[in-house]
Structures are given as C-alpha cells and as structure tokens.
Amino acid sequence: MINIALFGAPGAGKGTKSKMLVEKYNLTYVSTGEALRKEIANKTELGLRIKDIMDADQLVSDEFVVE
C-alpha cells in the first residue's frame, strides 16, 4: 500500500493535485478539510465544536481530527 500526504496553505493546489494522483494511480482520496466542513454543515456535535476554530482560519487539533 502507498500513502501520500500533501501539505500546503489554503489555495496551494492540494485538492487539484490530489485529484490528478487519484485518477492517474487509482488511489483513494481522503481530505480532512472536506470531512470537517461536512461535520459543520451537518451540525454534528463535532461540527459545532470546531466551527469557531475553522471560521478563525485556525488549525483544528489532531484530537478533533481523529474524532
């Protein structure tokens, strides 16, 4: 199994490059940002706890991401 992690500032092209890698190498794509935004949109308990953090453009702690 191969794992690739892309890091960069918002708007740096991580999502764009990820989609290219997924298509070219038939990989699975996981985006923590998308997952966290979905939690906020669905107004889950986790989403309500991280909304202010993300609205302030702060990094969500690993504790929340793992949750």
N, CA, C, O and CB atoms as a CASP TS submission, in Angstrom:
PFRMAT TS
TARGET T0000
AUTHOR 0000-0000-0000
METHOD Language model
MODEL 1
PARENT N/A
ATOM      1  N   MET     1       0.841  -1.164   0.000  1.00  0.00           N
ATOM      2  CA  MET     1       0.000   0.000   0.000  1.00  0.00           C
ATOM      3  C   MET     1       0.895   1.239   0.000  1.00  0.00           C
ATOM      4  O   MET     1       1.959   1.253   0.620  1.00  0.00           O
ATOM      5  CB  MET     1      -0.962  -0.009   1.214  1.00  0.00           C
ATOM      6  N   ILE     2       0.454   2.257  -0.693  1.00  0.00           N
ATOM      7  CA  ILE     2       1.189   3.515  -0.746  1.00  0.00           C
ATOM      8  C   ILE     2       0.354   4.602  -0.080  1.00  0.00           C
ATOM      9  O   ILE     2      -0.856   4.682  -0.292  1.00  0.00           O
ATOM     10  CB  ILE     2       1.537   3.901  -2.213  1.00  0.00           C
ATOM     11  N   ASN     3       0.996   5.425   0.713  1.00  0.00           N
ATOM     12  CA  ASN     3       0.348   6.572   1.345  1.00  0.00           C
ATOM     13  C   ASN     3       1.069   7.827   0.888  1.00  0.00           C
ATOM     14  O   ASN     3       2.296   7.912   0.927  1.00  0.00           O
ATOM     15  CB  ASN     3       0.359   6.452   2.907  1.00  0.00           C
ATOM     16  N   ILE     4       0.281   8.795   0.454  1.00  0.00           N
ATOM     17  CA  ILE     4       0.828  10.081   0.037  1.00  0.00           C
ATOM     18  C   ILE     4       0.109  11.159   0.828  1.00  0.00           C
ATOM     19  O   ILE     4      -1.122  11.174   0.870  1.00  0.00           O
ATOM     20  CB  ILE     4       0.672  10.306  -1.510  1.00  0.00           C
ATOM     21  N   ALA     5       0.846  12.053   1.452  1.00  0.00           N
ATOM     22  CA  ALA     5       0.254  13.161   2.191  1.00  0.00           C
ATOM     23  C   ALA     5       0.703  14.462   1.533  1.00  0.00           C
ATOM     24  O   ALA     5       1.895  14.685   1.322  1.00  0.00           O
ATOM     25  CB  ALA     5       0.661  13.121   3.706  1.00  0.00           C
ATOM     26  N   LEU     6      -0.258  15.307   1.215  1.00  0.00           N
ATOM     27  CA  LEU     6       0.044  16.610   0.638  1.00  0.00           C
ATOM     28  C   LEU     6      -0.235  17.682   1.678  1.00  0.00           C
ATOM     29  O   LEU     6      -1.309  17.704   2.280  1.00  0.00           O
ATOM     30  CB  LEU     6      -0.783  16.861  -0.654  1.00  0.00           C
ATOM     31  N   PHE     7       0.712  18.556   1.886  1.00  0.00           N
ATOM     32  CA  PHE     7       0.572  19.636   2.846  1.00  0.00           C
ATOM     33  C   PHE     7       0.773  20.958   2.120  1.00  0.00           C
ATOM     34  O   PHE     7       1.567  21.046   1.183  1.00  0.00           O
ATOM     35  CB  PHE     7       1.580  19.481   4.019  1.00  0.00           C
ATOM     36  N   GLY     8       0.062  21.967   2.550  1.00  0.00           N
ATOM     37  CA  GLY     8       0.248  23.283   1.969  1.00  0.00           C
ATOM     38  C   GLY     8      -0.807  24.240   2.472  1.00  0.00           C
ATOM     39  O   GLY     8      -1.786  23.845   3.104  1.00  0.00           O
ATOM     40  N   ALA     9      -0.589  25.488   2.183  1.00  0.00           N
ATOM     41  CA  ALA     9      -1.522  26.535   2.602  1.00  0.00           C
ATOM     42  C   ALA     9      -2.833  26.424   1.820  1.00  0.00           C
ATOM     43  O   ALA     9      -2.870  25.817   0.750  1.00  0.00           O
ATOM     44  CB  ALA     9      -0.894  27.935   2.403  1.00  0.00           C
ATOM     45  N   PRO    10      -3.906  27.010   2.354  1.00  0.00           N
ATOM     46  CA  PRO    10      -5.159  27.027   1.601  1.00  0.00           C
ATOM     47  C   PRO    10      -4.946  27.650   0.220  1.00  0.00           C
ATOM     48  O   PRO    10      -4.295  28.686   0.083  1.00  0.00           O
ATOM     49  CB  PRO    10      -6.246  27.802   2.377  1.00  0.00           C
ATOM     50  N   GLY    11      -5.500  27.005  -0.783  1.00  0.00           N
ATOM     51  CA  GLY    11      -5.387  27.525  -2.146  1.00  0.00           C
ATOM     52  C   GLY    11      -4.098  27.156  -2.855  1.00  0.00           C
ATOM     53  O   GLY    11      -3.854  27.624  -3.967  1.00  0.00           O
ATOM     54  N   ALA    12      -3.264  26.324  -2.235  1.00  0.00           N
ATOM     55  CA  ALA    12      -1.979  25.962  -2.826  1.00  0.00           C
ATOM     56  C   ALA    12      -2.101  24.918  -3.938  1.00  0.00           C
ATOM     57  O   ALA    12      -1.159  24.708  -4.702  1.00  0.00           O
ATOM     58  CB  ALA    12      -1.057  25.447  -1.753  1.00  0.00           C
ATOM     59  N   GLY    13      -3.268  24.263  -4.027  1.00  0.00           N
ATOM     60  CA  GLY    13      -3.463  23.277  -5.082  1.00  0.00           C
ATOM     61  C   GLY    13      -3.448  21.833  -4.617  1.00  0.00           C
ATOM     62  O   GLY    13      -3.337  20.919  -5.434  1.00  0.00           O
ATOM     63  N   LYS    14      -3.558  21.619  -3.312  1.00  0.00           N
ATOM     64  CA  LYS    14      -3.536  20.252  -2.780  1.00  0.00           C
ATOM     65  C   LYS    14      -4.680  19.420  -3.350  1.00  0.00           C
ATOM     66  O   LYS    14      -4.471  18.281  -3.769  1.00  0.00           O
ATOM     67  CB  LYS    14      -3.618  20.273  -1.246  1.00  0.00           C
ATOM     68  N   GLY    15      -5.873  19.973  -3.369  1.00  0.00           N
ATOM     69  CA  GLY    15      -7.030  19.256  -3.891  1.00  0.00           C
ATOM     70  C   GLY    15      -6.900  18.950  -5.367  1.00  0.00           C
ATOM     71  O   GLY    15      -7.235  17.852  -5.811  1.00  0.00           O
ATOM     72  N   THR    16      -6.414  19.917  -6.130  1.00  0.00           N
ATOM     73  CA  THR    16      -6.222  19.736  -7.566  1.00  0.00           C
ATOM     74  C   THR    16      -5.212  18.631  -7.842  1.00  0.00           C
ATOM     75  O   THR    16      -5.460  17.741  -8.656  1.00  0.00           O
ATOM     76  CB  THR    16      -5.765  21.045  -8.216  1.00  0.00           C
ATOM     77  N   LYS    17      -4.084  18.692  -7.169  1.00  0.00           N
ATOM     78  CA  LYS    17      -3.046  17.665  -7.359  1.00  0.00           C
ATOM     79  C   LYS    17      -3.531  16.299  -6.881  1.00  0.00           C
ATOM     80  O   LYS    17      -3.231  15.276  -7.496  1.00  0.00           O
ATOM     81  CB  LYS    17      -1.756  18.056  -6.608  1.00  0.00           C
ATOM     82  N   SER    18      -4.280  16.290  -5.787  1.00  0.00           N
ATOM     83  CA  SER    18      -4.807  15.025  -5.267  1.00  0.00           C
ATOM     84  C   SER    18      -5.701  14.349  -6.293  1.00  0.00           C
ATOM     85  O   SER    18      -5.589  13.145  -6.524  1.00  0.00           O
ATOM     86  CB  SER    18      -5.584  15.259  -3.966  1.00  0.00           C
ATOM     87  N   LYS    19      -6.584  15.118  -6.904  1.00  0.00           N
ATOM     88  CA  LYS    19      -7.484  14.552  -7.914  1.00  0.00           C
ATOM     89  C   LYS    19      -6.705  13.977  -9.089  1.00  0.00           C
ATOM     90  O   LYS    19      -7.080  12.940  -9.636  1.00  0.00           O
ATOM     91  CB  LYS    19      -8.465  15.617  -8.410  1.00  0.00           C
ATOM     92  N   MET    20      -5.635  14.637  -9.476  1.00  0.00           N
ATOM     93  CA  MET    20      -4.803  14.135 -10.567  1.00  0.00           C
ATOM     94  C   MET    20      -4.142  12.805 -10.169  1.00  0.00           C
ATOM     95  O   MET    20      -4.104  11.868 -10.967  1.00  0.00           O
ATOM     96  CB  MET    20      -3.726  15.181 -10.950  1.00  0.00           C
ATOM     97  N   LEU    21      -3.626  12.727  -8.946  1.00  0.00           N
ATOM     98  CA  LEU    21      -2.993  11.497  -8.473  1.00  0.00           C
ATOM     99  C   LEU    21      -4.001  10.360  -8.354  1.00  0.00           C
ATOM    100  O   LEU    21      -3.693   9.217  -8.692  1.00  0.00           O
ATOM    101  CB  LEU    21      -2.317  11.736  -7.126  1.00  0.00           C
ATOM    102  N   VAL    22      -5.196  10.671  -7.879  1.00  0.00           N
ATOM    103  CA  VAL    22      -6.248   9.659  -7.740  1.00  0.00           C
ATOM    104  C   VAL    22      -6.577   9.049  -9.094  1.00  0.00           C
ATOM    105  O   VAL    22      -6.670   7.829  -9.234  1.00  0.00           O
ATOM    106  CB  VAL    22      -7.514  10.270  -7.109  1.00  0.00           C
ATOM    107  N   GLU    23      -6.754   9.915 -10.089  1.00  0.00           N
ATOM    108  CA  GLU    23      -7.101   9.428 -11.431  1.00  0.00           C
ATOM    109  C   GLU    23      -5.952   8.637 -12.062  1.00  0.00           C
ATOM    110  O   GLU    23      -6.169   7.571 -12.636  1.00  0.00           O
ATOM    111  CB  GLU    23      -7.481  10.605 -12.339  1.00  0.00           C
ATOM    112  N   LYS    24      -4.749   9.156 -11.954  1.00  0.00           N
ATOM    113  CA  LYS    24      -3.614   8.523 -12.615  1.00  0.00           C
ATOM    114  C   LYS    24      -3.239   7.183 -11.993  1.00  0.00           C
ATOM    115  O   LYS    24      -2.896   6.243 -12.711  1.00  0.00           O
ATOM    116  CB  LYS    24      -2.427   9.444 -12.579  1.00  0.00           C
ATOM    117  N   TYR    25      -3.300   7.082 -10.660  1.00  0.00           N
ATOM    118  CA  TYR    25      -2.815   5.886  -9.972  1.00  0.00           C
ATOM    119  C   TYR    25      -3.921   5.078  -9.280  1.00  0.00           C
ATOM    120  O   TYR    25      -3.635   4.146  -8.528  1.00  0.00           O
ATOM    121  CB  TYR    25      -1.784   6.282  -8.956  1.00  0.00           C
ATOM    122  N   ASN    26      -5.189   5.443  -9.539  1.00  0.00           N
ATOM    123  CA  ASN    26      -6.322   4.729  -8.966  1.00  0.00           C
ATOM    124  C   ASN    26      -6.211   4.636  -7.434  1.00  0.00           C
ATOM    125  O   ASN    26      -6.297   3.551  -6.858  1.00  0.00           O
ATOM    126  CB  ASN    26      -6.419   3.326  -9.576  1.00  0.00           C
ATOM    127  N   LEU    27      -6.022   5.779  -6.799  1.00  0.00           N
ATOM    128  CA  LEU    27      -5.859   5.854  -5.353  1.00  0.00           C
ATOM    129  C   LEU    27      -7.173   6.252  -4.684  1.00  0.00           C
ATOM    130  O   LEU    27      -8.125   6.647  -5.356  1.00  0.00           O
ATOM    131  CB  LEU    27      -4.750   6.853  -4.990  1.00  0.00           C
ATOM    132  N   THR    28      -7.217   6.146  -3.375  1.00  0.00           N
ATOM    133  CA  THR    28      -8.337   6.634  -2.584  1.00  0.00           C
ATOM    134  C   THR    28      -7.941   7.986  -2.012  1.00  0.00           C
ATOM    135  O   THR    28      -6.813   8.169  -1.554  1.00  0.00           O
ATOM    136  CB  THR    28      -8.726   5.625  -1.449  1.00  0.00           C
ATOM    137  N   TYR    29      -8.863   8.920  -2.040  1.00  0.00           N
ATOM    138  CA  TYR    29      -8.597  10.287  -1.602  1.00  0.00           C
ATOM    139  C   TYR    29      -9.342  10.562  -0.303  1.00  0.00           C
ATOM    140  O   TYR    29     -10.550  10.342  -0.214  1.00  0.00           O
ATOM    141  CB  TYR    29      -9.006  11.306  -2.691  1.00  0.00           C
ATOM    142  N   VAL    30      -8.619  11.045   0.701  1.00  0.00           N
ATOM    143  CA  VAL    30      -9.221  11.444   1.972  1.00  0.00           C
ATOM    144  C   VAL    30      -8.786  12.875   2.245  1.00  0.00           C
ATOM    145  O   VAL    30      -7.593  13.178   2.273  1.00  0.00           O
ATOM    146  CB  VAL    30      -8.803  10.479   3.150  1.00  0.00           C
ATOM    147  N   SER    31      -9.761  13.748   2.447  1.00  0.00           N
ATOM    148  CA  SER    31      -9.466  15.138   2.770  1.00  0.00           C
ATOM    149  C   SER    31     -10.026  15.455   4.146  1.00  0.00           C
ATOM    150  O   SER    31     -11.241  15.448   4.344  1.00  0.00           O
ATOM    151  CB  SER    31     -10.050  16.099   1.701  1.00  0.00           C
ATOM    152  N   THR    32      -9.152  15.729   5.086  1.00  0.00           N
ATOM    153  CA  THR    32      -9.634  16.068   6.420  1.00  0.00           C
ATOM    154  C   THR    32     -10.421  17.372   6.394  1.00  0.00           C
ATOM    155  O   THR    32     -11.399  17.521   7.126  1.00  0.00           O
ATOM    156  CB  THR    32      -8.462  16.176   7.402  1.00  0.00           C
ATOM    157  N   GLY    33     -10.006  18.308   5.563  1.00  0.00           N
ATOM    158  CA  GLY    33     -10.740  19.577   5.459  1.00  0.00           C
ATOM    159  C   GLY    33     -12.166  19.368   4.996  1.00  0.00           C
ATOM    160  O   GLY    33     -13.097  19.937   5.565  1.00  0.00           O
ATOM    161  N   GLU    34     -12.346  18.546   3.955  1.00  0.00           N
ATOM    162  CA  GLU    34     -13.688  18.252   3.465  1.00  0.00           C
ATOM    163  C   GLU    34     -14.513  17.547   4.530  1.00  0.00           C
ATOM    164  O   GLU    34     -15.691  17.853   4.715  1.00  0.00           O
ATOM    165  CB  GLU    34     -13.621  17.397   2.201  1.00  0.00           C
ATOM    166  N   ALA    35     -13.894  16.604   5.229  1.00  0.00           N
ATOM    167  CA  ALA    35     -14.607  15.862   6.277  1.00  0.00           C
ATOM    168  C   ALA    35     -15.051  16.802   7.402  1.00  0.00           C
ATOM    169  O   ALA    35     -16.172  16.695   7.899  1.00  0.00           O
ATOM    170  CB  ALA    35     -13.712  14.736   6.848  1.00  0.00           C
ATOM    171  N   LEU    36     -14.174  17.716   7.795  1.00  0.00           N
ATOM    172  CA  LEU    36     -14.519  18.650   8.862  1.00  0.00           C
ATOM    173  C   LEU    36     -15.595  19.631   8.413  1.00  0.00           C
ATOM    174  O   LEU    36     -16.498  19.947   9.186  1.00  0.00           O
ATOM    175  CB  LEU    36     -13.279  19.408   9.321  1.00  0.00           C
ATOM    176  N   ARG    37     -15.513  20.117   7.175  1.00  0.00           N
ATOM    177  CA  ARG    37     -16.554  21.012   6.657  1.00  0.00           C
ATOM    178  C   ARG    37     -17.911  20.312   6.590  1.00  0.00           C
ATOM    179  O   ARG    37     -18.946  20.937   6.823  1.00  0.00           O
ATOM    180  CB  ARG    37     -16.166  21.530   5.266  1.00  0.00           C
ATOM    181  N   LYS    38     -17.907  19.019   6.274  1.00  0.00           N
ATOM    182  CA  LYS    38     -19.148  18.243   6.243  1.00  0.00           C
ATOM    183  C   LYS    38     -19.745  18.137   7.645  1.00  0.00           C
ATOM    184  O   LYS    38     -20.961  18.236   7.812  1.00  0.00           O
ATOM    185  CB  LYS    38     -18.895  16.835   5.660  1.00  0.00           C
ATOM    186  N   GLU    39     -18.897  17.937   8.648  1.00  0.00           N
ATOM    187  CA  GLU    39     -19.376  17.885  10.029  1.00  0.00           C
ATOM    188  C   GLU    39     -20.057  19.202  10.410  1.00  0.00           C
ATOM    189  O   GLU    39     -21.105  19.202  11.055  1.00  0.00           O
ATOM    190  CB  GLU    39     -18.208  17.585  10.997  1.00  0.00           C
ATOM    191  N   ILE    40     -19.456  20.313  10.008  1.00  0.00           N
ATOM    192  CA  ILE    40     -20.032  21.633  10.305  1.00  0.00           C
ATOM    193  C   ILE    40     -21.362  21.791   9.566  1.00  0.00           C
ATOM    194  O   ILE    40     -22.347  22.233  10.157  1.00  0.00           O
ATOM    195  CB  ILE    40     -19.046  22.775   9.902  1.00  0.00           C
ATOM    196  N   ALA    41     -21.399  21.439   8.303  1.00  0.00           N
ATOM    197  CA  ALA    41     -22.626  21.571   7.506  1.00  0.00           C
ATOM    198  C   ALA    41     -23.761  20.725   8.065  1.00  0.00           C
ATOM    199  O   ALA    41     -24.923  21.129   8.024  1.00  0.00           O
ATOM    200  CB  ALA    41     -22.360  21.178   6.058  1.00  0.00           C
ATOM    201  N   ASN    42     -23.420  19.542   8.591  1.00  0.00           N
ATOM    202  CA  ASN    42     -24.433  18.650   9.153  1.00  0.00           C
ATOM    203  C   ASN    42     -24.769  18.980  10.610  1.00  0.00           C
ATOM    204  O   ASN    42     -25.601  18.321  11.234  1.00  0.00           O
ATOM    205  CB  ASN    42     -23.962  17.216   9.054  1.00  0.00           C
ATOM    206  N   LYS    43     -24.107  20.008  11.134  1.00  0.00           N
ATOM    207  CA  LYS    43     -24.341  20.476  12.502  1.00  0.00           C
ATOM    208  C   LYS    43     -24.240  19.353  13.536  1.00  0.00           C
ATOM    209  O   LYS    43     -25.043  19.255  14.463  1.00  0.00           O
ATOM    210  CB  LYS    43     -25.707  21.128  12.595  1.00  0.00           C
ATOM    211  N   THR    44     -23.228  18.514  13.342  1.00  0.00           N
ATOM    212  CA  THR    44     -22.985  17.445  14.310  1.00  0.00           C
ATOM    213  C   THR    44     -22.359  18.041  15.555  1.00  0.00           C
ATOM    214  O   THR    44     -21.967  19.208  15.567  1.00  0.00           O
ATOM    215  CB  THR    44     -22.074  16.339  13.712  1.00  0.00           C
ATOM    216  N   GLU    45     -22.268  17.231  16.607  1.00  0.00           N
ATOM    217  CA  GLU    45     -21.629  17.699  17.836  1.00  0.00           C
ATOM    218  C   GLU    45     -20.194  18.141  17.553  1.00  0.00           C
ATOM    219  O   GLU    45     -19.758  19.195  18.017  1.00  0.00           O
ATOM    220  CB  GLU    45     -21.648  16.593  18.914  1.00  0.00           C
ATOM    221  N   LEU    46     -19.467  17.331  16.792  1.00  0.00           N
ATOM    222  CA  LEU    46     -18.091  17.690  16.430  1.00  0.00           C
ATOM    223  C   LEU    46     -18.074  18.969  15.605  1.00  0.00           C
ATOM    224  O   LEU    46     -17.258  19.858  15.846  1.00  0.00           O
ATOM    225  CB  LEU    46     -17.416  16.544  15.647  1.00  0.00           C
ATOM    226  N   GLY    47     -18.971  19.060  14.637  1.00  0.00           N
ATOM    227  CA  GLY    47     -19.033  20.247  13.787  1.00  0.00           C
ATOM    228  C   GLY    47     -19.252  21.522  14.576  1.00  0.00           C
ATOM    229  O   GLY    47     -18.627  22.546  14.301  1.00  0.00           O
ATOM    230  N   LEU    48     -20.135  21.460  15.549  1.00  0.00           N
ATOM    231  CA  LEU    48     -20.399  22.637  16.379  1.00  0.00           C
ATOM    232  C   LEU    48     -19.176  23.013  17.205  1.00  0.00           C
ATOM    233  O   LEU    48     -18.941  24.193  17.464  1.00  0.00           O
ATOM    234  CB  LEU    48     -21.593  22.383  17.300  1.00  0.00           C
ATOM    235  N   ARG    49     -18.399  22.019  17.620  1.00  0.00           N
ATOM    236  CA  ARG    49     -17.203  22.283  18.431  1.00  0.00           C
ATOM    237  C   ARG    49     -16.055  22.872  17.605  1.00  0.00           C
ATOM    238  O   ARG    49     -15.239  23.624  18.138  1.00  0.00           O
ATOM    239  CB  ARG    49     -16.739  20.996  19.105  1.00  0.00           C
ATOM    240  N   ILE    50     -15.984  22.543  16.327  1.00  0.00           N
ATOM    241  CA  ILE    50     -14.846  23.015  15.518  1.00  0.00           C
ATOM    242  C   ILE    50     -15.176  24.220  14.642  1.00  0.00           C
ATOM    243  O   ILE    50     -14.276  24.806  14.041  1.00  0.00           O
ATOM    244  CB  ILE    50     -14.347  21.895  14.642  1.00  0.00           C
ATOM    245  N   LYS    51     -16.442  24.596  14.561  1.00  0.00           N
ATOM    246  CA  LYS    51     -16.844  25.691  13.669  1.00  0.00           C
ATOM    247  C   LYS    51     -16.073  26.982  13.931  1.00  0.00           C
ATOM    248  O   LYS    51     -15.529  27.581  13.003  1.00  0.00           O
ATOM    249  CB  LYS    51     -18.328  25.956  13.816  1.00  0.00           C
ATOM    250  N   ASP    52     -16.026  27.409  15.189  1.00  0.00           N
ATOM    251  CA  ASP    52     -15.332  28.660  15.514  1.00  0.00           C
ATOM    252  C   ASP    52     -13.847  28.593  15.179  1.00  0.00           C
ATOM    253  O   ASP    52     -13.260  29.580  14.736  1.00  0.00           O
ATOM    254  CB  ASP    52     -15.509  28.990  16.990  1.00  0.00           C
ATOM    255  N   ILE    53     -13.247  27.435  15.390  1.00  0.00           N
ATOM    256  CA  ILE    53     -11.826  27.258  15.082  1.00  0.00           C
ATOM    257  C   ILE    53     -11.588  27.445  13.587  1.00  0.00           C
ATOM    258  O   ILE    53     -10.685  28.174  13.177  1.00  0.00           O
ATOM    259  CB  ILE    53     -11.335  25.860  15.536  1.00  0.00           C
ATOM    260  N   MET    54     -12.412  26.777  12.780  1.00  0.00           N
ATOM    261  CA  MET    54     -12.234  26.866  11.329  1.00  0.00           C
ATOM    262  C   MET    54     -12.613  28.244  10.799  1.00  0.00           C
ATOM    263  O   MET    54     -11.976  28.753   9.877  1.00  0.00           O
ATOM    264  CB  MET    54     -13.065  25.795  10.629  1.00  0.00           C
ATOM    265  N   ASP    55     -13.653  28.852  11.381  1.00  0.00           N
ATOM    266  CA  ASP    55     -14.051  30.205  10.956  1.00  0.00           C
ATOM    267  C   ASP    55     -12.938  31.214  11.204  1.00  0.00           C
ATOM    268  O   ASP    55     -12.831  32.214  10.493  1.00  0.00           O
ATOM    269  CB  ASP    55     -15.323  30.645  11.693  1.00  0.00           C
ATOM    270  N   ALA    56     -12.109  30.954  12.213  1.00  0.00           N
ATOM    271  CA  ALA    56     -10.996  31.848  12.538  1.00  0.00           C
ATOM    272  C   ALA    56      -9.726  31.474  11.766  1.00  0.00           C
ATOM    273  O   ALA    56      -8.646  31.997  12.041  1.00  0.00           O
ATOM    274  CB  ALA    56     -10.720  31.818  14.044  1.00  0.00           C
ATOM    275  N   ASP    57      -9.871  30.554  10.789  1.00  0.00           N
ATOM    276  CA  ASP    57      -8.728  30.099   9.981  1.00  0.00           C
ATOM    277  C   ASP    57      -7.609  29.520  10.832  1.00  0.00           C
ATOM    278  O   ASP    57      -6.433  29.649  10.491  1.00  0.00           O
ATOM    279  CB  ASP    57      -8.185  31.246   9.149  1.00  0.00           C
ATOM    280  N   GLN    58      -7.971  28.886  11.935  1.00  0.00           N
ATOM    281  CA  GLN    58      -7.011  28.216  12.793  1.00  0.00           C
ATOM    282  C   GLN    58      -6.963  26.739  12.447  1.00  0.00           C
ATOM    283  O   GLN    58      -7.883  26.214  11.820  1.00  0.00           O
ATOM    284  CB  GLN    58      -7.365  28.416  14.274  1.00  0.00           C
ATOM    285  N   LEU    59      -5.905  26.074  12.848  1.00  0.00           N
ATOM    286  CA  LEU    59      -5.784  24.640  12.621  1.00  0.00           C
ATOM    287  C   LEU    59      -6.601  23.881  13.662  1.00  0.00           C
ATOM    288  O   LEU    59      -6.540  24.179  14.855  1.00  0.00           O
ATOM    289  CB  LEU    59      -4.302  24.201  12.665  1.00  0.00           C
ATOM    290  N   VAL    60      -7.361  22.903  13.195  1.00  0.00           N
ATOM    291  CA  VAL    60      -8.121  22.052  14.101  1.00  0.00           C
ATOM    292  C   VAL    60      -7.151  21.031  14.680  1.00  0.00           C
ATOM    293  O   VAL    60      -6.367  20.430  13.946  1.00  0.00           O
ATOM    294  CB  VAL    60      -9.327  21.353  13.369  1.00  0.00           C
ATOM    295  N   SER    61      -7.202  20.837  15.974  1.00  0.00           N
ATOM    296  CA  SER    61      -6.241  19.958  16.641  1.00  0.00           C
ATOM    297  C   SER    61      -6.410  18.508  16.187  1.00  0.00           C
ATOM    298  O   SER    61      -7.480  18.096  15.740  1.00  0.00           O
ATOM    299  CB  SER    61      -6.398  20.055  18.165  1.00  0.00           C
ATOM    300  N   ASP    62      -5.334  17.761  16.316  1.00  0.00           N
ATOM    301  CA  ASP    62      -5.370  16.334  15.976  1.00  0.00           C
ATOM    302  C   ASP    62      -6.458  15.605  16.762  1.00  0.00           C
ATOM    303  O   ASP    62      -7.088  14.679  16.250  1.00  0.00           O
ATOM    304  CB  ASP    62      -4.004  15.685  16.248  1.00  0.00           C
ATOM    305  N   GLU    63      -6.673  16.024  17.992  1.00  0.00           N
ATOM    306  CA  GLU    63      -7.707  15.405  18.830  1.00  0.00           C
ATOM    307  C   GLU    63      -9.066  15.419  18.114  1.00  0.00           C
ATOM    308  O   GLU    63      -9.770  14.410  18.085  1.00  0.00           O
ATOM    309  CB  GLU    63      -7.811  16.141  20.192  1.00  0.00           C
ATOM    310  N   PHE    64      -9.421  16.564  17.544  1.00  0.00           N
ATOM    311  CA  PHE    64     -10.694  16.668  16.822  1.00  0.00           C
ATOM    312  C   PHE    64     -10.665  15.916  15.515  1.00  0.00           C
ATOM    313  O   PHE    64     -11.651  15.275  15.152  1.00  0.00           O
ATOM    314  CB  PHE    64     -11.038  18.117  16.563  1.00  0.00           C
ATOM    315  N   VAL    65      -9.576  15.977  14.810  1.00  0.00           N
ATOM    316  CA  VAL    65      -9.473  15.297  13.514  1.00  0.00           C
ATOM    317  C   VAL    65      -9.613  13.797  13.689  1.00  0.00           C
ATOM    318  O   VAL    65     -10.313  13.146  12.913  1.00  0.00           O
ATOM    319  CB  VAL    65      -8.137  15.628  12.827  1.00  0.00           C
ATOM    320  N   VAL    66      -8.962  13.242  14.689  1.00  0.00           N
ATOM    321  CA  VAL    66      -9.056  11.803  14.939  1.00  0.00           C
ATOM    322  C   VAL    66     -10.484  11.425  15.305  1.00  0.00           C
ATOM    323  O   VAL    66     -10.972  10.362  14.921  1.00  0.00           O
ATOM    324  CB  VAL    66      -8.087  11.378  16.060  1.00  0.00           C
ATOM    325  N   GLU    67     -11.149  12.301  16.047  1.00  0.00           N
ATOM    326  CA  GLU    67     -12.530  12.065  16.447  1.00  0.00           C
ATOM    327  C   GLU    67     -13.420  11.963  15.235  1.00  0.00           C
ATOM    328  O   GLU    67     -14.627  11.764  15.369  1.00  0.00           O
ATOM    329  CB  GLU    67     -13.024  13.170  17.370  1.00  0.00           C
TER
END
